[in-house]
Amino acid sequence: MKVLVVDDIGYSCHYYARLVEKIGFTAVMAASGFEAIKLLQSDNEIHVVLTDLVMSGMDGVDLFQKAQQLERYSDHGVVPAPQFILMTAVRPENNAQDRNLQRIKLAKELGFSRIMFKPLDQDELKQELNDMSLNVIHSSNTEVTLDLYSPTQKIRQSVRDIMATDNKEAASEFLEVLLEEIANLKEYLKTS
């Protein structure tokens, strides 16, 4: 999976690109939102954009909105817009009237896959990118992209919710359903 890292601070861009590569994915870099748009127009293999929020000219939220309007095609048809992770050093505890906090709120509403605070936690980024890579797996019989990211995120959220409510009965029932589905997948793989 190819990840586009966008940050107008050079050393940050290089650092996060190297981190993406260390995790095991291909990284390309852009020093601005405008450069990122050009790369997205010319490279249909970019599936994830890891972008800083605060950048001159075009911030991360503006970049997301422009990327959603791009028409990208491959030999197999339309290429969906990439998934976005927003990076920011802005903390919600700061002044709620801060323009950047309003931009973070807008990012959540627009559909960013994740908002992560700098410095990024390497394990958290690795987990997120691994989950996102599920979304670019192609079926062996067709070139249809399977959306495995959304259901994975729902499962993770359900587990968090069950643990937050300390509901052992729900945890047991949920685990039983997951184990049944794991058994189904194992059986399917045996017959393939």
N, CA and C atoms as an extended XYZ file, in Angstrom:
576
Properties=species:S:1:pos:R:3:atomname:S:1:resname:S:1:resid:I:1 pbc="F F F"
N         0.850       -1.177        0.000 N   MET     1
C         0.000        0.000        0.000 CA  MET     1
C         0.894        1.238        0.000 C   MET     1
N         0.498        2.229       -0.763 N   LYS     2
C         1.270        3.463       -0.866 CA  LYS     2
C         0.601        4.559       -0.044 C   LYS     2
N         1.428        5.248        0.767 N   VAL     3
C         0.950        6.304        1.653 CA  VAL     3
C         1.603        7.618        1.251 C   VAL     3
N         0.785        8.640        1.037 N   LEU     4
C         1.281        9.977        0.737 CA  LEU     4
C         1.379       10.753        2.051 C   LEU     4
N         2.590       11.199        2.388 N   VAL     5
C         2.826       11.982        3.598 CA  VAL     5
C         2.921       13.448        3.187 C   VAL     5
N         2.087       14.289        3.798 N   VAL     6
C         2.025       15.701        3.423 CA  VAL     6
C         2.308       16.564        4.650 C   VAL     6
N         3.378       17.337        4.571 N   ASP     7
C         3.732       18.257        5.650 CA  ASP     7
C         4.636       19.317        5.059 C   ASP     7
N         4.375       20.587        5.366 N   ASP     8
C         5.192       21.655        4.792 CA  ASP     8
C         6.474       21.908        5.587 C   ASP     8
N         6.677       21.162        6.651 N   ILE     9
C         7.945       21.227        7.382 CA  ILE     9
C         8.759       20.017        6.944 C   ILE     9
N         9.849       20.284        6.240 N   GLY    10
C        10.630       19.238        5.590 CA  GLY    10
C        11.047       18.090        6.481 C   GLY    10
N        11.623       18.386        7.651 N   TYR    11
C        12.101       17.298        8.498 CA  TYR    11
C        10.945       16.449        9.024 C   TYR    11
N         9.780       17.068        9.267 N   SER    12
C         8.613       16.300        9.708 CA  SER    12
C         8.135       15.377        8.597 C   SER    12
N         8.093       15.898        7.398 N   CYS    13
C         7.656       15.107        6.249 CA  CYS    13
C         8.563       13.890        6.078 C   CYS    13
N         9.872       14.117        6.129 N   HIS    14
C        10.828       13.009        5.977 CA  HIS    14
C        10.703       12.017        7.133 C   HIS    14
N        10.561       12.534        8.357 N   TYR    15
C        10.461       11.657        9.524 CA  TYR    15
C         9.255       10.734        9.401 C   TYR    15
N         8.089       11.297        9.074 N   TYR    16
C         6.883       10.472        9.000 CA  TYR    16
C         6.899        9.535        7.791 C   TYR    16
N         7.525        9.962        6.705 N   ALA    17
C         7.672        9.069        5.546 CA  ALA    17
C         8.542        7.871        5.918 C   ALA    17
N         9.634        8.107        6.632 N   ARG    18
C        10.511        7.000        7.060 CA  ARG    18
C         9.773        6.082        8.033 C   ARG    18
N         8.946        6.676        8.895 N   LEU    19
C         8.164        5.885        9.838 CA  LEU    19
C         7.190        4.970        9.089 C   LEU    19
N         6.527        5.504        8.078 N   VAL    20
C         5.610        4.707        7.255 CA  VAL    20
C         6.371        3.552        6.605 C   VAL    20
N         7.561        3.823        6.080 N   GLU    21
C         8.359        2.779        5.446 CA  GLU    21
C         8.846        1.751        6.468 C   GLU    21
N         9.195        2.205        7.654 N   LYS    22
C         9.615        1.301        8.724 CA  LYS    22
C         8.488        0.343        9.096 C   LYS    22
N         7.261        0.843        9.065 N   ILE    23
C         6.087        0.020        9.370 CA  ILE    23
C         5.876       -1.021        8.275 C   ILE    23
N         6.329       -0.722        7.055 N   GLY    24
C         6.242       -1.707        5.982 CA  GLY    24
C         5.461       -1.288        4.761 C   GLY    24
N         5.182        0.008        4.634 N   PHE    25
C         4.440        0.496        3.476 CA  PHE    25
C         5.315        1.433        2.648 C   PHE    25
N         4.908        1.687        1.428 N   THR    26
C         5.614        2.607        0.552 CA  THR    26
C         5.169        4.030        0.865 C   THR    26
N         6.129        4.950        0.958 N   ALA    27
C         5.798        6.342        1.249 CA  ALA    27
C         6.246        7.244        0.109 C   ALA    27
N         5.396        8.213       -0.219 N   VAL    28
C         5.768        9.309       -1.109 CA  VAL    28
C         5.492       10.589       -0.329 C   VAL    28
N         6.198       11.651       -0.671 N   MET    29
C         6.094       12.876        0.113 CA  MET    29
C         5.635       14.058       -0.731 C   MET    29
N         4.936       14.967       -0.058 N   ALA    30
C         4.543       16.241       -0.663 CA  ALA    30
C         4.773       17.324        0.382 C   ALA    30
N         5.319       18.459       -0.070 N   ALA    31
C         5.643       19.559        0.833 CA  ALA    31
C         4.506       20.568        0.958 C   ALA    31
N         3.390       20.311        0.280 N   SER    32
C         2.238       21.215        0.366 CA  SER    32
C         0.989       20.477       -0.092 C   SER    32
N        -0.149       21.059        0.218 N   GLY    33
C        -1.406       20.491       -0.243 CA  GLY    33
C        -1.510       20.513       -1.765 C   GLY    33
N        -0.972       21.562       -2.373 N   PHE    34
C        -1.022       21.681       -3.840 CA  PHE    34
C        -0.193       20.573       -4.502 C   PHE    34
N         0.991       20.311       -3.943 N   GLU    35
C         1.834       19.235       -4.463 CA  GLU    35
C         1.149       17.884       -4.254 C   GLU    35
N         0.469       17.718       -3.138 N   ALA    36
C        -0.245       16.474       -2.859 CA  ALA    36
C        -1.344       16.226       -3.893 C   ALA    36
N        -2.085       17.273       -4.243 N   ILE    37
C        -3.147       17.131       -5.249 CA  ILE    37
C        -2.555       16.668       -6.582 C   ILE    37
N        -1.429       17.254       -6.980 N   LYS    38
C        -0.782       16.844       -8.234 CA  LYS    38
C        -0.397       15.372       -8.192 C   LYS    38
N         0.146       14.932       -7.047 N   LEU    39
C         0.524       13.523       -6.911 CA  LEU    39
C        -0.700       12.611       -6.958 C   LEU    39
N        -1.776       13.023       -6.305 N   LEU    40
C        -2.996       12.211       -6.325 CA  LEU    40
C        -3.585       12.107       -7.728 C   LEU    40
N        -3.433       13.169       -8.524 N   GLN    41
C        -3.932       13.149       -9.897 CA  GLN    41
C        -3.110       12.219      -10.786 C   GLN    41
N        -1.827       12.089      -10.475 N   SER    42
C        -0.947       11.314      -11.350 CA  SER    42
C        -0.637        9.911      -10.848 C   SER    42
N        -0.935        9.613       -9.580 N   ASP    43
C        -0.585        8.315       -9.009 CA  ASP    43
C        -1.815        7.659       -8.384 C   ASP    43
N        -2.391        6.701       -9.106 N   ASN    44
C        -3.598        6.022       -8.636 CA  ASN    44
C        -3.315        4.948       -7.595 C   ASN    44
N        -2.046        4.714       -7.299 N   GLU    45
C        -1.678        3.698       -6.310 CA  GLU    45
C        -1.683        4.250       -4.887 C   GLU    45
N        -1.881        5.550       -4.722 N   ILE    46
C        -1.918        6.147       -3.387 CA  ILE    46
C        -3.284        5.845       -2.774 C   ILE    46
N        -3.271        5.088       -1.666 N   HIS    47
C        -4.517        4.698       -1.015 CA  HIS    47
C        -4.763        5.424        0.299 C   HIS    47
N        -3.696        5.989        0.885 N   VAL    48
C        -3.817        6.677        2.168 CA  VAL    48
C        -3.033        7.980        2.105 C   VAL    48
N        -3.601        9.028        2.689 N   VAL    49
C        -2.900       10.311        2.817 CA  VAL    49
C        -2.763       10.601        4.302 C   VAL    49
N        -1.529       10.789        4.731 N   LEU    50
C        -1.206       11.167        6.111 CA  LEU    50
C        -0.794       12.626        6.037 C   LEU    50
N        -1.692       13.520        6.463 N   THR    51
C        -1.449       14.946        6.260 CA  THR    51
C        -1.460       15.739        7.558 C   THR    51
N        -0.603       16.744        7.584 N   ASP    52
C        -0.602       17.680        8.700 CA  ASP    52
C        -1.832       18.567        8.566 C   ASP    52
N        -2.314       19.084        9.697 N   LEU    53
C        -3.442       20.006        9.662 CA  LEU    53
C        -2.995       21.391        9.224 C   LEU    53
N        -2.023       21.946        9.930 N   VAL    54
C        -1.623       23.336        9.713 CA  VAL    54
C        -0.515       23.395        8.660 C   VAL    54
N        -0.879       23.909        7.490 N   MET    55
C         0.093       24.107        6.408 CA  MET    55
C        -0.272       25.403        5.708 C   MET    55
N         0.723       26.071        5.164 N   SER    56
C         0.441       27.323        4.460 CA  SER    56
C        -0.208       27.026        3.117 C   SER    56
N        -1.092       27.902        2.697 N   GLY    57
C        -1.746       27.765        1.394 CA  GLY    57
C        -2.978       26.898        1.441 C   GLY    57
N        -2.789       25.611        1.704 N   MET    58
C        -3.898       24.658        1.745 CA  MET    58
C        -3.671       23.766        2.961 C   MET    58
N        -4.557       23.838        3.936 N   ASP    59
C        -4.360       23.005        5.121 CA  ASP    59
C        -4.855       21.582        4.857 C   ASP    59
N        -4.705       20.705        5.846 N   GLY    60
C        -5.076       19.307        5.671 CA  GLY    60
C        -6.545       19.087        5.384 C   GLY    60
N        -7.415       19.922        5.955 N   VAL    61
C        -8.852       19.789        5.711 CA  VAL    61
C        -9.193       20.204        4.281 C   VAL    61
N        -8.585       21.303        3.822 N   ASP    62
C        -8.795       21.731        2.431 CA  ASP    62
C        -8.304       20.661        1.456 C   ASP    62
N        -7.171       20.056        1.776 N   LEU    63
C        -6.619       18.986        0.937 CA  LEU    63
C        -7.608       17.828        0.846 C   LEU    63
N        -8.168       17.424        1.969 N   PHE    64
C        -9.158       16.347        1.987 CA  PHE    64
C       -10.330       16.676        1.062 C   PHE    64
N       -10.853       17.893        1.192 N   GLN    65
C       -12.015       18.282        0.384 CA  GLN    65
C       -11.684       18.288       -1.107 C   GLN    65
N       -10.501       18.789       -1.467 N   LYS    66
C       -10.099       18.796       -2.886 CA  LYS    66
C        -9.908       17.366       -3.399 C   LYS    66
N        -9.328       16.502       -2.571 N   ALA    67
C        -9.077       15.114       -2.984 CA  ALA    67
C       -10.379       14.367       -3.237 C   ALA    67
N       -11.433       14.701       -2.499 N   GLN    68
C       -12.720       14.038       -2.699 CA  GLN    68
C       -13.329       14.390       -4.057 C   GLN    68
N       -12.923       15.523       -4.627 N   GLN    69
C       -13.466       15.975       -5.906 CA  GLN    69
C       -12.673       15.458       -7.108 C   GLN    69
N       -11.502       14.873       -6.849 N   LEU    70
C       -10.671       14.384       -7.947 CA  LEU    70
C       -11.314       13.173       -8.618 C   LEU    70
N       -11.148       13.102       -9.916 N   GLU    71
C       -11.578       11.914      -10.660 CA  GLU    71
C       -10.328       11.132      -10.999 C   GLU    71
N       -10.220        9.936      -10.416 N   ARG    72
C        -9.050        9.091      -10.646 CA  ARG    72
C        -9.519        7.787      -11.277 C   ARG    72
N        -8.784        7.351      -12.298 N   TYR    73
C        -9.164        6.149      -13.030 CA  TYR    73
C        -7.967        5.233      -13.211 C   TYR    73
N        -8.273        3.940      -13.311 N   SER    74
C        -7.266        2.950      -13.675 CA  SER    74
C        -7.845        2.145      -14.828 C   SER    74
N        -7.130        1.121      -15.275 N   ASP    75
C        -7.636        0.264      -16.340 CA  ASP    75
C        -8.910       -0.469      -15.924 C   ASP    75
N        -9.158       -0.541      -14.615 N   HIS    76
C       -10.312       -1.276      -14.103 CA  HIS    76
C       -11.477       -0.367      -13.736 C   HIS    76
N       -11.346        0.928      -14.000 N   GLY    77
C       -12.442        1.845      -13.708 CA  GLY    77
C       -12.058        2.935      -12.730 C   GLY    77
N       -13.049        3.428      -12.016 N   VAL    78
C       -12.856        4.542      -11.088 CA  VAL    78
C       -12.038        4.090       -9.883 C   VAL    78
N       -11.078        4.899       -9.499 N   VAL    79
C       -10.282        4.655       -8.299 CA  VAL    79
C       -10.873        5.519       -7.190 C   VAL    79
N       -11.254        4.898       -6.070 N   PRO    80
C       -11.866        5.688       -4.991 CA  PRO    80
C       -10.875        6.676       -4.375 C   PRO    80
N       -11.419        7.703       -3.759 N   ALA    81
C       -10.579        8.686       -3.065 CA  ALA    81
C        -9.807        7.972       -1.963 C   ALA    81
N        -8.598        8.428       -1.678 N   PRO    82
C        -7.816        7.786       -0.628 CA  PRO    82
C        -8.418        8.047        0.751 C   PRO    82
N        -8.040        7.205        1.696 N   GLN    83
C        -8.406        7.416        3.092 CA  GLN    83
C        -7.442        8.440        3.675 C   GLN    83
N        -7.902        9.207        4.628 N   PHE    84
C        -7.088       10.284        5.191 CA  PHE    84
C        -6.882       10.123        6.689 C   PHE    84
N        -5.646       10.366        7.121 N   ILE    85
C        -5.305       10.496        8.532 CA  ILE    85
C        -4.810       11.923        8.719 C   ILE    85
N        -5.385       12.623        9.687 N   LEU    86
C        -4.975       13.989        9.975 CA  LEU    86
C        -4.016       13.986       11.154 C   LEU    86
N        -2.847       14.620       10.972 N   MET    87
C        -1.876       14.780       12.059 CA  MET    87
C        -1.945       16.216       12.555 C   MET    87
N        -1.861       16.381       13.866 N   THR    88
C        -1.859       17.734       14.396 CA  THR    88
C        -1.171       17.790       15.751 C   THR    88
N        -0.541       18.927       16.003 N   ALA    89
C         0.052       19.189       17.320 CA  ALA    89
C        -0.931       19.980       18.176 C   ALA    89
N        -2.047       20.418       17.581 N   VAL    90
C        -3.065       21.186       18.297 CA  VAL    90
C        -3.800       20.244       19.241 C   VAL    90
N        -3.884       20.613       20.484 N   ARG    91
C        -4.543       19.782       21.496 CA  ARG    91
C        -5.926       20.351       21.841 C   ARG    91
N        -6.923       19.471       21.977 N   PRO    92
C        -8.281       19.932       22.285 CA  PRO    92
C        -8.387       20.688       23.602 C   PRO    92
N        -7.456       20.472       24.532 N   GLU    93
C        -7.525       21.151       25.825 CA  GLU    93
C        -7.303       22.651       25.683 C   GLU    93
N        -6.728       23.072       24.565 N   ASN    94
C        -6.460       24.497       24.354 CA  ASN    94
C        -7.758       25.264       24.148 C   ASN    94
N        -7.635       26.519       23.866 N   ASN    95
C        -8.781       27.406       23.672 CA  ASN    95
C        -9.757       26.832       22.633 C   ASN    95
N       -10.978       26.591       23.061 N   ALA    96
C       -11.991       25.999       22.167 CA  ALA    96
C       -12.349       26.912       20.998 C   ALA    96
N       -12.018       28.196       21.103 N   GLN    97
C       -12.313       29.126       20.017 CA  GLN    97
C       -11.211       29.131       18.955 C   GLN    97
N       -10.140       28.429       19.216 N   ASP    98
C        -9.007       28.358       18.290 CA  ASP    98
C        -9.500       27.868       16.924 C   ASP    98
N        -9.086       28.555       15.865 N   ARG    99
C        -9.503       28.183       14.506 CA  ARG    99
C        -9.103       26.753       14.171 C   ARG    99
N        -7.917       26.339       14.619 N   ASN   100
C        -7.446       24.988       14.308 CA  ASN   100
C        -8.304       23.917       14.980 C   ASN   100
N        -8.820       24.213       16.170 N   LEU   101
C        -9.719       23.260       16.821 CA  LEU   101
C       -11.029       23.145       16.053 C   LEU   101
N       -11.470       24.242       15.482 N   GLN   102
C       -12.662       24.208       14.637 CA  GLN   102
C       -12.398       23.369       13.380 C   GLN   102
N       -11.171       23.450       12.862 N   ARG   103
C       -10.802       22.657       11.678 CA  ARG   103
C       -10.752       21.160       12.019 C   ARG   103
N       -10.293       20.833       13.225 N   ILE   104
C       -10.266       19.435       13.660 CA  ILE   104
C       -11.696       18.904       13.759 C   ILE   104
N       -12.587       19.710       14.324 N   LYS   105
C       -13.999       19.320       14.423 CA  LYS   105
C       -14.581       19.095       13.030 C   LYS   105
N       -14.267       19.981       12.097 N   LEU   106
C       -14.742       19.832       10.723 CA  LEU   106
C       -14.177       18.562       10.086 C   LEU   106
N       -12.913       18.260       10.361 N   ALA   107
C       -12.287       17.049        9.818 CA  ALA   107
C       -13.057       15.807       10.253 C   ALA   107
N       -13.460       15.768       11.507 N   LYS   108
C       -14.252       14.634       12.011 CA  LYS   108
C       -15.573       14.536       11.273 C   LYS   108
N       -16.212       15.678       11.066 N   GLU   109
C       -17.511       15.694       10.393 CA  GLU   109
C       -17.401       15.288        8.925 C   GLU   109
N       -16.298       15.666        8.274 N   LEU   110
C       -16.125       15.382        6.849 CA  LEU   110
C       -15.806       13.918        6.571 C   LEU   110
N       -15.257       13.225        7.554 N   GLY   111
C       -15.000       11.801        7.348 CA  GLY   111
C       -13.547       11.383        7.293 C   GLY   111
N       -12.659       12.122        7.943 N   PHE   112
C       -11.288       11.644        8.062 CA  PHE   112
C       -11.328       10.288        8.768 C   PHE   112
N       -10.519        9.356        8.333 N   SER   113
C       -10.491        8.035        8.958 CA  SER   113
C        -9.987        8.105       10.385 C   SER   113
N        -9.031        9.004       10.619 N   ARG   114
C        -8.433        9.094       11.953 CA  ARG   114
C        -7.807       10.462       12.152 C   ARG   114
N        -7.829       10.945       13.379 N   ILE   115
C        -7.111       12.158       13.751 CA  ILE   115
C        -6.111       11.745       14.817 C   ILE   115
N        -4.839       12.009       14.552 N   MET   116
C        -3.770       11.594       15.458 CA  MET   116
C        -2.969       12.812       15.892 C   MET   116
N        -2.553       12.796       17.143 N   PHE   117
C        -1.813       13.920       17.695 CA  PHE   117
C        -0.313       13.674       17.634 C   PHE   117
N         0.410       14.725       17.256 N   LYS   118
C         1.866       14.664       17.192 CA  LYS   118
C         2.451       14.778       18.592 C   LYS   118
N         3.553       14.122       18.865 N   PRO   119
C         4.222       13.161       17.996 CA  PRO   119
C         3.391       11.884       17.890 C   PRO   119
N         3.313       11.340       16.682 N   LEU   120
C         2.490       10.158       16.457 CA  LEU   120
C         3.048        8.964       17.213 C   LEU   120
N         2.151        8.193       17.801 N   ASP   121
C         2.520        6.948       18.442 CA  ASP   121
C         2.754        5.910       17.341 C   ASP   121
N         3.958        5.359       17.281 N   GLN   122
C         4.323        4.440       16.199 CA  GLN   122
C         3.420        3.207       16.163 C   GLN   122
N         3.107        2.642       17.315 N   ASP   123
C         2.248        1.452       17.343 CA  ASP   123
C         0.833        1.767       16.884 C   ASP   123
N         0.341        2.932       17.282 N   GLU   124
C        -1.005        3.352       16.879 CA  GLU   124
C        -1.059        3.579       15.367 C   GLU   124
N        -0.024        4.228       14.827 N   LEU   125
C         0.021        4.450       13.379 CA  LEU   125
C         0.121        3.122       12.637 C   LEU   125
N         0.936        2.213       13.152 N   LYS   126
C         1.085        0.897       12.521 CA  LYS   126
C        -0.254        0.173       12.481 C   LYS   126
N        -0.979        0.180       13.587 N   GLN   127
C        -2.280       -0.483       13.641 CA  GLN   127
C        -3.254        0.141       12.647 C   GLN   127
N        -3.278        1.470       12.612 N   GLU   128
C        -4.194        2.176       11.706 CA  GLU   128
C        -3.872        1.860       10.245 C   GLU   128
N        -2.588        1.921        9.876 N   LEU   129
C        -2.208        1.637        8.490 CA  LEU   129
C        -2.466        0.175        8.129 C   LEU   129
N        -2.212       -0.730        9.056 N   ASN   130
C        -2.522       -2.140        8.794 CA  ASN   130
C        -4.011       -2.331        8.567 C   ASN   130
N        -4.832       -1.664        9.389 N   ASP   131
C        -6.283       -1.749        9.190 CA  ASP   131
C        -6.679       -1.163        7.832 C   ASP   131
N        -6.094       -0.029        7.491 N   MET   132
C        -6.420        0.608        6.212 CA  MET   132
C        -5.989       -0.246        5.031 C   MET   132
N        -4.912       -0.987        5.203 N   SER   133
C        -4.443       -1.827        4.099 CA  SER   133
C        -5.450       -2.922        3.780 C   SER   133
N        -6.283       -3.286        4.742 N   LEU   134
C        -7.349       -4.255        4.476 CA  LEU   134
C        -8.291       -3.744        3.395 C   LEU   134
N        -8.414       -2.445        3.301 N   ASN   135
C        -9.346       -1.840        2.355 CA  ASN   135
C        -8.854       -1.894        0.922 C   ASN   135
N        -7.597       -2.238        0.715 N   VAL   136
C        -7.077       -2.263       -0.654 CA  VAL   136
C        -6.821       -3.684       -1.150 C   VAL   136
N        -7.258       -4.665       -0.355 N   ILE   137
C        -7.143       -6.052       -0.798 CA  ILE   137
C        -8.149       -6.284       -1.921 C   ILE   137
N        -7.683       -6.908       -2.969 N   HIS   138
C        -8.576       -7.199       -4.092 CA  HIS   138
C        -9.005       -8.661       -4.057 C   HIS   138
N       -10.219       -8.900       -4.442 N   SER   139
C       -10.692      -10.266       -4.569 CA  SER   139
C        -9.884      -10.968       -5.652 C   SER   139
N        -9.613      -12.249       -5.466 N   SER   140
C        -8.793      -12.977       -6.439 CA  SER   140
C        -9.516      -13.162       -7.770 C   SER   140
N       -10.841      -13.102       -7.762 N   ASN   141
C       -11.597      -13.326       -8.993 CA  ASN   141
C       -11.940      -12.049       -9.738 C   ASN   141
N       -11.969      -10.922       -9.048 N   THR   142
C       -12.347       -9.664       -9.677 CA  THR   142
C       -11.414       -8.569       -9.213 C   THR   142
N       -11.542       -7.434       -9.808 N   GLU   143
C       -10.751       -6.278       -9.405 CA  GLU   143
C       -11.551       -5.346       -8.501 C   GLU   143
N       -12.619       -5.872       -7.913 N   VAL   144
C       -13.433       -5.074       -7.018 CA  VAL   144
C       -12.705       -4.929       -5.686 C   VAL   144
N       -12.574       -3.708       -5.215 N   THR   145
C       -11.937       -3.464       -3.929 CA  THR   145
C       -12.916       -3.800       -2.817 C   THR   145
N       -12.467       -4.608       -1.870 N   LEU   146
C       -13.296       -4.975       -0.733 CA  LEU   146
C       -13.082       -3.966        0.387 C   LEU   146
N       -14.150       -3.497        0.980 N   ASP   147
C       -14.044       -2.579        2.107 CA  ASP   147
C       -13.982       -3.390        3.389 C   ASP   147
N       -12.792       -3.700        3.827 N   LEU   148
C       -12.609       -4.414        5.083 CA  LEU   148
C       -12.267       -3.467        6.220 C   LEU   148
N       -11.914       -2.245        5.877 N   TYR   149
C       -11.533       -1.267        6.899 CA  TYR   149
C       -12.728       -0.883        7.778 C   TYR   149
N       -13.847       -0.552        7.157 N   SER   150
C       -15.019       -0.094        7.923 CA  SER   150
C       -15.502       -1.140        8.923 C   SER   150
N       -15.697       -2.394        8.494 N   PRO   151
C       -16.145       -3.376        9.490 CA  PRO   151
C       -15.097       -3.637       10.577 C   PRO   151
N       -13.831       -3.573       10.223 N   THR   152
C       -12.782       -3.756       11.234 CA  THR   152
C       -12.872       -2.662       12.281 C   THR   152
N       -13.068       -1.429       11.829 N   GLN   153
C       -13.182       -0.321       12.774 CA  GLN   153
C       -14.420       -0.474       13.658 C   GLN   153
N       -15.519       -0.981       13.092 N   LYS   154
C       -16.733       -1.192       13.884 CA  LYS   154
C       -16.508       -2.252       14.956 C   LYS   154
N       -15.794       -3.312       14.594 N   ILE   155
C       -15.482       -4.355       15.577 CA  ILE   155
C       -14.632       -3.775       16.700 C   ILE   155
N       -13.592       -3.021       16.337 N   ARG   156
C       -12.729       -2.412       17.358 CA  ARG   156
C       -13.541       -1.494       18.276 C   ARG   156
N       -14.444       -0.695       17.701 N   GLN   157
C       -15.245        0.218       18.516 CA  GLN   157
C       -16.185       -0.556       19.424 C   GLN   157
N       -16.751       -1.656       18.916 N   SER   158
C       -17.637       -2.477       19.744 CA  SER   158
C       -16.886       -3.056       20.933 C   SER   158
N       -15.676       -3.527       20.700 N   VAL   159
C       -14.863       -4.064       21.792 CA  VAL   159
C       -14.572       -2.973       22.819 C   VAL   159
N       -14.202       -1.779       22.347 N   ARG   160
C       -13.947       -0.663       23.268 CA  ARG   160
C       -15.197       -0.328       24.089 C   ARG   160
N       -16.361       -0.310       23.417 N   ASP   161
C       -17.613        0.011       24.107 CA  ASP   161
C       -17.931       -1.035       25.174 C   ASP   161
N       -17.766       -2.309       24.822 N   ILE   162
C       -18.040       -3.381       25.789 CA  ILE   162
C       -17.111       -3.253       26.994 C   ILE   162
N       -15.841       -2.984       26.741 N   MET   163
C       -14.881       -2.862       27.837 CA  MET   163
C       -15.166       -1.620       28.682 C   MET   163
N       -15.574       -0.543       28.038 N   ALA   164
C       -15.859        0.695       28.771 CA  ALA   164
C       -17.060        0.539       29.701 C   ALA   164
N       -18.021       -0.302       29.297 N   THR   165
C       -19.200       -0.519       30.139 CA  THR   165
C       -18.997       -1.661       31.125 C   THR   165
N       -17.847       -2.348       31.016 N   ASP   166
C       -17.508       -3.457       31.903 CA  ASP   166
C       -18.619       -4.509       31.914 C   ASP   166
N       -19.100       -4.831       30.697 N   ASN   167
C       -20.201       -5.768       30.537 CA  ASN   167
C       -19.634       -7.136       30.130 C   ASN   167
N       -19.413       -7.988       31.114 N   LYS   168
C       -18.804       -9.314       30.878 CA  LYS   168
C       -19.702      -10.207       30.026 C   LYS   168
N       -21.000      -10.110       30.226 N   GLU   169
C       -21.928      -10.935       29.453 CA  GLU   169
C       -21.868      -10.562       27.968 C   GLU   169
N       -21.881       -9.256       27.682 N   ALA   170
C       -21.779       -8.808       26.293 CA  ALA   170
C       -20.429       -9.221       25.700 C   ALA   170
N       -19.373       -9.133       26.507 N   ALA   171
C       -18.042       -9.527       26.031 CA  ALA   171
C       -18.039      -11.002       25.654 C   ALA   171
N       -18.647      -11.821       26.475 N   SER   172
C       -18.699      -13.260       26.212 CA  SER   172
C       -19.495      -13.570       24.938 C   SER   172
N       -20.646      -12.928       24.788 N   GLU   173
C       -21.474      -13.146       23.594 CA  GLU   173
C       -20.765      -12.671       22.327 C   GLU   173
N       -20.131      -11.506       22.406 N   PHE   174
C       -19.429      -10.954       21.247 CA  PHE   174
C       -18.275      -11.872       20.849 C   PHE   174
N       -17.535      -12.364       21.835 N   LEU   175
C       -16.425      -13.271       21.567 CA  LEU   175
C       -16.922      -14.551       20.907 C   LEU   175
N       -18.063      -15.058       21.353 N   GLU   176
C       -18.632      -16.268       20.769 CA  GLU   176
C       -18.944      -16.067       19.281 C   GLU   176
N       -19.534      -14.920       18.957 N   VAL   177
C       -19.846      -14.616       17.552 CA  VAL   177
C       -18.555      -14.514       16.729 C   VAL   177
N       -17.561      -13.822       17.276 N   LEU   178
C       -16.285      -13.687       16.555 CA  LEU   178
C       -15.641      -15.046       16.318 C   LEU   178
N       -15.648      -15.905       17.325 N   LEU   179
C       -15.038      -17.236       17.175 CA  LEU   179
C       -15.772      -18.063       16.115 C   LEU   179
N       -17.100      -17.944       16.058 N   GLU   180
C       -17.869      -18.643       15.018 CA  GLU   180
C       -17.446      -18.167       13.634 C   GLU   180
N       -17.303      -16.849       13.479 N   GLU   181
C       -16.920      -16.303       12.175 CA  GLU   181
C       -15.474      -16.669       11.815 C   GLU   181
N       -14.615      -16.728       12.801 N   ILE   182
C       -13.230      -17.170       12.553 CA  ILE   182
C       -13.238      -18.611       12.071 C   ILE   182
N       -14.050      -19.449       12.701 N   ALA   183
C       -14.158      -20.851       12.269 CA  ALA   183
C       -14.674      -20.931       10.832 C   ALA   183
N       -15.640      -20.084       10.488 N   ASN   184
C       -16.163      -20.069        9.114 CA  ASN   184
C       -15.072      -19.693        8.118 C   ASN   184
N       -14.279      -18.685        8.462 N   LEU   185
C       -13.192      -18.274        7.568 CA  LEU   185
C       -12.142      -19.374        7.424 C   LEU   185
N       -11.809      -20.031        8.512 N   LYS   186
C       -10.830      -21.125        8.455 CA  LYS   186
C       -11.342      -22.254        7.565 C   LYS   186
N       -12.616      -22.567        7.696 N   GLU   187
C       -13.218      -23.625        6.865 CA  GLU   187
C       -13.191      -23.202        5.395 C   GLU   187
N       -13.510      -21.956        5.128 N   TYR   188
C       -13.482      -21.445        3.748 CA  TYR   188
C       -12.077      -21.549        3.161 C   TYR   188
N       -11.070      -21.198        3.945 N   LEU   189
C        -9.685      -21.249        3.459 CA  LEU   189
C        -9.235      -22.680        3.205 C   LEU   189
N        -9.731      -23.632        3.961 N   LYS   190
C        -9.388      -25.056        3.747 CA  LYS   190
C        -9.921      -25.545        2.415 C   LYS   190
N       -11.120      -25.065        2.036 N   THR   191
C       -11.762      -25.561        0.806 CA  THR   191
C       -11.277      -24.811       -0.432 C   THR   191
N       -10.555      -23.725       -0.241 N   SER   192
C       -10.112      -22.922       -1.393 CA  SER   192
C        -8.895      -23.525       -2.071 C   SER   192
